[in-house]
Amino acid sequence: MLINIKFKDGYAEFINTNKLPSKYEVIKTKDPDRLIQAIKDMEIRGAPAIGAAAALCLALVALYKEYKSNEELFELLNQYSEKLIKARPTAYNIYASINRILTNINVKEESLAEKVLNIALKICEEDIKANLKIAEYGKDLIKDGDKILTHCNTGALATVGVGTALGIISKASENKKLFVYVTETRPKLQGSRLTAWELERQKIPYKIITDSTAGFLIKNGEINKVLVGADRILLSGHVINKIGTFTLAAISNLYRVPFFVAAPLTTLDLKSKIEEVKIEERSPEEILKIKRYWLAPKKAKALNLAFDITEPEFIDAIITDVGIINRPVQENIYKIIKKY
């Protein structure tokens, strides 16, 4: 199994997804600021992977930064938590990891650094297990011969384990014949660069399409299921995910094509209201350039929103690590939360 991010021999290790598919590069670091930069620059991306990286970042702070007391360490952890949130403010797993660490330590503990590390390692281990459970729950929603549309990258490169939406596809492909349509996912091309790379490794047949092709395929009956991930899910059932998700959900709803979201419970934000969610706006140059090559006039302006919001009425089910939340999504989220 491909492990995207881990802690080994005192180092945090991660696959630099910005170099794929042309180069497979593993970065090793003891520097928490290097992890923050990796999250900001999307060398590490995908909500579960960002959550794991945030946890390991705080572990590196505890292990390697200079401080004279537990009080100073606690202050450092809070400072780095703010840096992490500023790096990618929309994906909720980063908040979940930070909250879990900060609420489970206190300044009176001995071996505080070890405690932070152990919590971070547990967060990584739990994501691997959560991915496997999502895949197990979701595989039965996929039928033999299905043609599935997926958006962005939701596989091992977006998590610590086998992935969320792509993890389901991988599991279902073990005994079913599937075909996957992969949106290129502008402007960072996570679909054509990363999802295609993962499907290629697993020998799952696929075709890459432009983002704007998807609606036409759905209308013409070429898609049986749409399967996406999530960067944040609200208690109201609203799903915040890669820009373009809302469009796919709305068109799927119009043509009665099942639209599924796959995410662990750590992506569920129980506190925020829809108007409180900050949609990350990234550099216009991600749209205007590819590497050093300009695609538009140099004085052109661009709006580069990283995420959009999909209403719960467009979602047929949310597949989690504790079960499937079916329609009506908003009502059934409350039911599953009461159990866990």
N, C-alpha and C positions, 0 to 999 in steps of 0.2 A: 504493500500500500504506500502510495506517495504521501510523505509527511511534509507539508509546506513550511511549518514553523515549529521549532522545538528548542529545548535547552539541553546542551550536551557539553560535558567537560568544562563547565564554567562559562560557556558562551551561549548567547542566543543565536540561533541559526535560522535563516529564512531564504526562500527562493526569490530572487529578484525577478518579479513577473514583468517588469519593464523590458527585460532583455529577451524574453520569449517571443516568438518561437525560434529565433535565429541562434540564441545562445542560452544554455542552461547554466546559470550562475548561482551559487550558494554563498551568501554573505554570512560571516561569523563576526560577532561583536560583543564586547563587554560594556560598550558605551550606550547608556540609555538615550542620549540625544541622537545617536545614529538610528535607533529604532523609531524615534519620533519623526526624523527626516524621511525614513522609509515609508512611514504611514502617510505623511503629507504628500510625498512625491508619487504615491501609489505603487511603489515597489512591493509593498504589502497592501492588499486591498481585498474587499469582501468582508462583510460585517463580522462573521465569526473569527476570521483570521486577524482582523484589527483588534477584536476583543482579546484574543490570546496574546497578540503583540503588546497591547497595553499592559496586560498583567505581567509579562516578562520584562517590560520596560521598568515597571516599579520594582521588580525583583532586582534588576541590575542597579537601580538607585540604591537599594538597601545593601547590596553586596559590595559595591565598588565606589560609591561617592563618599567623600569625606564628611564626617559629622562626629560630634563629641558626646552626644547623648541621644537617648531615644526621642526626646522632645525635638531635637534638631532633625532627626531622621523623619519624624512624623511631619514636620514642616516641609522638608524636602519632598516627601511623597505627595503632599498637597500641591506643591508648586508644579511638580511634574504631571500631576493629574490635570491641572489647568492647561499645561502645554499640550497634552494628549488630546483633550477635548477641542482645543483650538485647531489642531492639525486636521481633524475630520469631525465636524460637529454634528453630523446627521445620524450616522450609524450608531444604533443604541448599544450594541455589545460592548463598546468602549466604556460607556457609563456603567454598565452592569459589572464589568471586571473591576473598575475603579471602586465602585461602591462596595463590592464584596470584600476587597482587600482592606479598605479603610474602616469598614464597620466590624471587621473581625480581628483587629489588632488593637492593642492599647499600649500606652507609653510605659507601663509598669512591667511589661513582659520581659523576661530574659530571652536571649536568642531571637530578637525581633526580626532580624534580617532573614534568618532561617524560616521563620513563620511566614513572612511575605513570599519567599520563594516557594514554600510548600503549597500555599494557596494558589499561586500562579501556575504551578505544575498541575495542580488538581483541575484548574480551569481548562488547561490544554487537554488533559485526559478526558474530561467530561465532554468536551466538544467532539472528540473522536467517537465516544459512545453515543452521543446524541445524533451524530450523522448516520451511524449504522441503524439506529432506531427509526429515524426519518425514512431511510431507504426501505426498511422493512414494512413500515406502515404504507408507504406510497406505492410500492411495486404493484399492489393489487388493483390500483386505479388505472394501470397501463394494460392495454390489451395487445395480444399478438397481432402484429401488422400495423400498429399505430404509427402515424406520422406526427411527430411531436415538434412543436416550435419552442425554442428556449431563447432567452434574452440575457445578454451580458455573460458573465462567467459565474457559475454556482457549484463548481466542482472542488476538487482537492486544493486547487490554487486559491480558493476563496475561503477556506476553512482550515482546520487542523487535520480533519479526517477525510472521508471519501467525498464529502460535499453534501449539498442540500438538494436542490432540484436535479442537478446532474448526478448526484449520488443515487437518486431514485431511478433515473434512466439507466445508470450503470447496473444497478441491482436487477431491474426488470429485463435487461438485455441478456442476462444469464440463461434464461429459458424462453425468451420471446424474440421474434424478429421485429426490430424497430428501425425507423428512419428519423433522423433529427435534422430539422432546419435551424440553422444557427444565424441569428442576426449579427451583423458585423459589430454593432454597438458603437456607434460614433459618440464622441470623437476619439476615445482611447482604444477602441477596437478590441475590447476584452473578449468579444465573441470570436472574431476571426483569428486573433492571436492566441487566446488561451483555451477557450472551449474547444475549438477545432483541434488544438494540440492535445488536449486530454482525450477527446473522442478518437483521434488517430492512434494514440497509445493503446486504447482499449478495443480498437478494431470495430467500432460502432459506426455504421454508415451515416454520412451526413452531407449536407451542402450548406455553404455559407451564402447568405442573401443580404442585400442591402436592407437597412432598417425599414425603408419605405416600401419594400416588396411584401412585407408580412401581411398587411391588410388585404391585398389582392389574393394571396394564397388562401387566407381564411375565408374570404367571400366565395372563392371558387371550390371550396370543399377539399382543399389539399392538406388541411391541418385537422387532426382529430383531437389533439389536446394542446394547450399552452401551459407550460410549466416554468415558473420563475422563482427567484429567491426573494429575500426582503432584507432591507437594512434597518427597518424599524416597523413594528406593528403596534398600533395603539389599542387600548381597551375598547375603543369605539369600533374596531374592525378596519380602520383605515390602514392601508399598507404604503409605506414609503420605500421606494426602490428605485433602481436605475432609471434615469430619464427615458421615456418611451414605454414604460410599463403601463401607465394609464391608458395610452392609446391602444395598446394590444388588448387590454382588459375590456375597453369599451367596444372595440370591434368584435371581440370574441363574444361578448354579451349580445350584440346585435344579431350575430349569425348563429347563436346557440352552440358555440364551441366551448367545452369545459375549460375554465381558467383556474389553475391551481397555483398556490403559493406554498413554498417549502421553507421552513425556518425553525430553529430551535427556540425553546421558551426564553432563552437569554436575549432574544431579539424583541421580546414583548415589553413595551413601555407601559407600565400600569399607571403612571402619574400624569404624563403630559396630555394636554388637549391639542387638537389639531392646529389651532392658531399659535401655539407655543413652539411648534416644530420649526427649526431653522433649516431651510433648504440650502445646502452648500452651493455656492457659486464659485466656480473655478476660473482659472486664467483664460481670457479670450484666445490666447495663442494656441490653446489645445485645439480650437476650431480652425483658426486662421493658418496654422502651420502644421506640417508633419516633419518633425526634427528641424532641420534648418531650411526646409523648403516652404515657401509661402504659397498658400492655396487661394489667397485673396489679396486685394490691394493692401499695401502695408499700412495705410491709414484707416482701413476698414475697422468697424466696431463689431463686437459679437457678444451675445448673451449665452453663457455656458453654464446652465444649471445641471448639476450632477444627478439630481433626483426629482421624482414627481410623486404625487399622492393619488392612490387608487381607492375609490369608495367601496365599502364592504358589499354593496348590492351587486357589484360586478364580479365578485369572487365566489367561485363554487365551493372551494374548500381551502383551508390552511392546514398543511401537513406538518405536524410538530413531532418532537421526540417523545411526547406522552400521548399521542393520538391524533386523530383527524378532526378538525373543527369544520363541520359542514354548515351549509346554509340553514338558517340565517346566521351569518358569521358573528355579528355583533352579540347576539343573544347567547350563542354557544361558547364564545370566549369566556364569558362570565362563568359558565358552568364548569369549564375545564380548569379555570383559575381556582375555583372553590375546592377542587380536588387536590390541587398541588400548591 
